[in-house]
Amino acid sequence: MKTIATLGDLTGKKVLVRSDFNVPLKEGVITDDGRIRAALPTLNALLDAGAAVIVTAHLGRPKPVDGFTFEEKFSLAPAAARLGELLGKDVKLAADLTGPSAQETVAALQPGEVAMLENVRFDPRETSKVDAEREAQAAELAALADAFVSDGFGVVHRKQASVYDVAKLLPAAAGTLVFKEVDSLSRATTDPERPYVVVLGGSKVSDKLGVISNLIEKADRLLIGGGMMFTFLKAQGHEVGTSLLEADQIETVQGYLARAAERGVEIVLPVDVVVADAFDAPAPAGVVAADAIPADKIGLDIGPASGELFAAKLADAKTIAWNGPMGVFERPEYAAGTRAVAEGIIAATSNGGFSIVGGGDSAAAVRILGLDEDGFSHISTGGGASLELLEGKVLPGIDVLSDEN
């Protein structure tokens, strides 16, 4: 994969950088700036090299109509302001993507300065399934710069104009973040050191079908928690009450359990569950055995015995991949399972293991629960992209940066 070093002397050059600043906002205020902070090494390296930096990124899922469509709630203004604070310099935000404001802003940009273009997804061509439409937007972006650096790992699994097509039009390279992400995740996909333990949570089995299928061929143990655990429990014939259940996936899960048994891969399910009368109940109803969930109760977290079991199953791991929380961690009364797993991963890491937190809700949980980020070997910035790499897929935004292109 091409790195920034392959771009040669960048003094006085204008470099277009695709970042991932899809950060959570509450009333216009960023509540977690982790993705912006993760972009700093690449941006600082380019600035130190004498380049003028043009940042592109997306935020949320705007629904543009004909042409560029501005929606204030999806504006990158908060991200531009926060990036400026972190860099210690003004970050100019163009009012459009490739129009008059962008052209004027970029024309005035000097070496050592940073500008940001408005949300790439305000233009419907960014995510178009029509190659010619994406290529047209990419050509307009490419006309603004001399080189391209892909550093938004959270979007490299998408064939989008600012991720894939522009990389074919300019000298292109992977940024520090993307390179680190791919290098770290490859340790869990290419000849991982064993025991290799994968922790999967989150709400749905269907979101992780390909990953589970692939990992049964590679991992030594799969620890299953979160909402997806109830489909596994149901596949074993247990009552799950009113808990989240994907009934159409029960047969598929039964197949996974059979395949895992044939291959000697250990699938570890919770032995107890924290239940409530309803999702929005003011307090838990208690802890029950995983095979004895009352028909009128909903499971919202793995129980304390399960937390201890999962931590024990992580203790000797040399490679760990974690994707998905164990319960509704945003609520303190259902966060203990996620904390127990995270602390188990930290302990295994301190004992010589290599651990990857697979972005998305897992990374958010680490921060919300106040855990030491340095306790993990790598915290990914891309949930979907990290899942697809674990699944063994070729990612368009990575493939286009290969040394062969």
N, C-alpha and C positions, 0 to 999 in steps of 0.2 A: 504494500500500500504506500502510495506517495505521501511524503511528509513535507512540511513547510520548507525544509532544507533543499528540497528538489526544485523549489521555485527560483532559486538563485538570489541575486542581489535585489532587494525590494526597496532600496532607497528611492524615495520620491514616487514610488508606485502607489496606485490606488487598488486596494485589495478588498474584494467583496467577501464577507464572512457570513455564512448561514449559521446562526446560533439557534438555540432553543430557549426562548424566554416565555414559554407558556406557564407562567407562574400563577398561583392562586391569589385571588383578590377578594377583599371584603370591603365594600363601600369605597372602592377605588384605591385601597391600600394593600400593598403586597404583604401577604402573611407568611410566605416562605420564599426567600430569595436564593435558595440553594442553586438553582439552575443558572442564575446570573453570576453568582460567585464562581461556579464551575467553569464559566467562560473566560475568566480573567487571565489565566496563564497564556492562552492563545492570543488574546487581544494585546496583552502586554508584550509578548514576544514580537508581534508584528509592529507595534509602535516603537519598540526598541530597535527594530531593524530599519526604521526610517520610513515606514509606510504610512499612508493615510488610509484609515479603516472605515469601510462602509458596512454596517451591520444590517442584516435582514433577519426577520424572525416572525413567528406567528403567536397569536394569543387567542385561545378559545376557538369556537366554531361559528364564525360569522357566516351569514348567508347572502353573499353578494348577488345582485341581479345583473343588469347589463352594465358591464364595465366596472371600474373601481367604485366601490360602495363603502363609504365611511360609516362606522358605528362606534360611537364614543365609548361604550362599555367594553369594546374590544380593542381600543387604541393602545398602542405601545408606549404612550406617554409615561405611565408609572415605571415601566421597565427602563426607559431612557433616563429618567431622573435617578433611579437607583443605580444604574450602571455608572452614571456620572459621579455619584457619591463614592462608589467603590474605586473608580479609576482616579478620582481626585481631579477631574477635568470636565469641562462642559461637553455634553453629548447632544449635538443638534438633531432634532427630530423633523424629518421632512413630512409634509402634510399628505403626501401620496407615495406611491411605490416607484413608479418610473416616469411620472408626469413632470410638469414644469417645476414643482417644488423640489422634487428629488434631483432633477437635473441642475437646478440652481444651487442647491445645498452641496451637491457633490463637486460642482465646478469650483466652489469657493473653498473646498476642503484642502488643508495644507498637511504636509508630512507631520506625523505626531498627533494629529487630530482624529476625532471619531465622530461619525454621523450615523444616524439610524433612519432607515426607511420605514414607513408605516406598514402595518400588518400585511404580510404577503397574501393572506387569505381574504383580504378585501377585494382582491382581483380573482374572479371565478376561474381564470386560466391556470392559476396555481395548482389546483387539484383536479383539473379537467382530465377525463379519460381519453380525450382526443389528443394524440401526440402533437399535431400541428398547432393546437391552441397553447399547450404548455411550452412548446418550442418558441412560439412568438413572444411569450412573456419572458422566457429565458434570454432571448436575444436582446430584449430591452434592458434587462438587468446586466447582461454582459457588456453592453455598450457603455456602462457607467464605470467599468473597472478594467484593470490590467491583469488581474489574477483572481482566483477563487479559492477560498478555504472552507471546507465543510467541517463545522464543529458543533452541529446540532444533532447529537446522537439520538435524541428522542424522535427524530423524523427520518433517519436513514433507511428505515424499512418501507418508506413511501417513494413511489416514482412521481415526484412533484417537481414543478418547474425550478424552484429555488434550491432543490436538493440534488436532483438528478440531471435535468436537461442543461442547466447552466454549466455544470462540470464538464460537459462535452464541448463547450464553446470557448473556454478560457483555460490557460495553464492552471491545473487544479491539484489540490493536496488535502490531506486530512489534517485537521487541527489537533492540538495536544489532547483535548478531551476525547475526540473520536478515536484517536490512536490508542489512548489508555483504555477506553471502554472495550475496544475490540481485543486488545492484548489481554486484558483481564478476563474477559468472558471466554476467550479461547482456552484458558487454563481449565475451564469447566467443560469444554466440548472436545478438546483434542488431548487424548491420553492424560486424563486427570489423575492426580495423586490420590491414592485410596487409603482408607475408605472415602467414597464420594457420596455425600448425603445431600439430598435436595428437600427443601421445605417448601411446600405449596399451600397457599391459602387463598383468600379472596372469596368472592361470592359465587362464581359459577365454574363448574367443571367444563362447560362448553368453551369457555375462554381459553382453556389450557389443554384441549384435547390433543393437539399435535405435540405439545411439550411432554405430556405424560407418556404418550406413545413412544416418543424418541428416548425419553429418560429411562424407560423400562429396559432399554437396550444398553444403557450406559452407567446408570447409577447403581450403588450398592443398597441404598435405602431411600425410600420416599416417605416423608412425614406429611400427612394430610390434615389440614385444619381449615378454619374459616367456614364460610357458607357451603363450600364444596364438600365438606366432610359428610354432610347429611345424605348426599346422593350415594356416597360410598357406604355409609351405614345402612341405608335402605337396600343397597345392592346385596348386603349380607343378610337381609331379612329383618332388620330392626325397625321398630317404630321410631319416627322422627318428629311426631307431633305436627305443629304448624310451622316448623322450621323451613328455611329455604330448601326447595327440592326441585331438581330437574328430572322429572319422571321419564322424559324421553331419552335420558342418558343412562338409565339404570343398566340396560343391557350392555351398553358400551363399557361401563365401569366394571361389570361382572367379567367382561373379556379381559380388561386390564388386570384384574385380580388374578385371573387364571394364568395369564401370560407371565406375570411377576412370579407366581409360585413355580411355574415351569423353569424359569431362568434363575431362580434362587435370589430374586430381588425382594427385599423386605419392605412391605408397605405397612407403615405404622399409623394406625388410626387412634383418635382420642379414646380414653377409657372413661372419662367423665365429661360432663357438659354443664355450663352455667345456663340456666333457663329462666324465662320470665313468662308472665301471663300474656304479654303482647310486646311487640317491638318498642312501642312508645310507653311501656309501663314505667312508672317512676323509680322502680327498684327491681333487682332480680328476685325471682321466687325461690332460688336456691341452686344447689348443685346435685345432679343426678348421674347415675351410671349411664354411659353412652348407649347401652343396650336396654335402657329402661326409661326413655324419655316419655313423659305423660302425653297422651293424645291431645291435650288442650294447652300444651306449653310450647314455647319457641326457644330454640337454642341460639345463644348470641355470643358464646365464647367457649373455648376449651376450658375444662376445669383444672383445678390445682394439681391433681394427680397426673393429668395429661401433660401439664407444663413440666413436671418433674421427669416424666417418661421421655418427653421429647428432648429435654436437656441431656438426659443420660444417653440417648441415641446419637446425640451430637458430640459427645465428649471426646471420642477418639477420631473424629473426622479430620481428614487432611485437606479435603476440598469440600466447600459448602456453597450451595446456591440457594438463596431464599427469595421467593416471590409470592407476596400476598400475606396479609395479616391473619391472625388466628381467630379474631372476633371483631366486634364493632369497637375498635380501639379508640375511636374519637370520644367515646363515653367512658369515663374512668372506671365504672363498675364492670366494664367488659374489656378492659385493656390488659388484665393480668396475664392472659395466655400469650399475647403478643410479646409482652415484656419478658416473660419466662423464656420464650424461644430466642429472642434477641440476646438476652444475657447468656443463654447457652451457647450461642454462636460466638459471642465475644470471648467467652471462656475457652472455647475450642481454638479460636484464632490466637489467643495468648499462649496456647500450648503448641503452637507451630502449624496450625491449620491456615488455609487460604480461603477467605470468605468473600462472597459477592452478595450484595443486597440489590435485588433486581429492579430498582427504580419504583415509580408509581407510589402506591399506598405504603409499600414496605419502607421506602425511603422517608416518606412523610411520617410514618410511625416512629422511626428512629428519632426524628427531630421533635415531634409532639411529645413523646415520652421522655425527652431530655436525656437520651442515651449518648454516650461518648462516640461520636462519629469515627474517631481514630481507632476505636475498638474493632472495626471491620476493615478488611483488606481493601475493599472497593465498594463504594456505593454508587450504583448506576444512576444516570439521569434519565434513562429511557425505559419505561416499563414494557411497552409493546416491542421495541427493538430488541431489548435484552431477551424477552420471551422467544422471539423469532430466531435469535441466534442459538438459544438453548434448544430450540426445536430443530436446528440444523439447516435452516433456510439460508439462501443467498439473499442478502439485502441489497437492493438496487443502488442506494446511496453509498454503499461501501464498494460494491463491485465496480462502479464507474471510476473509482479512485485507484484501482489496481495498477500495478506497475506495467501491465500489459496494454493498458489503454493510453 
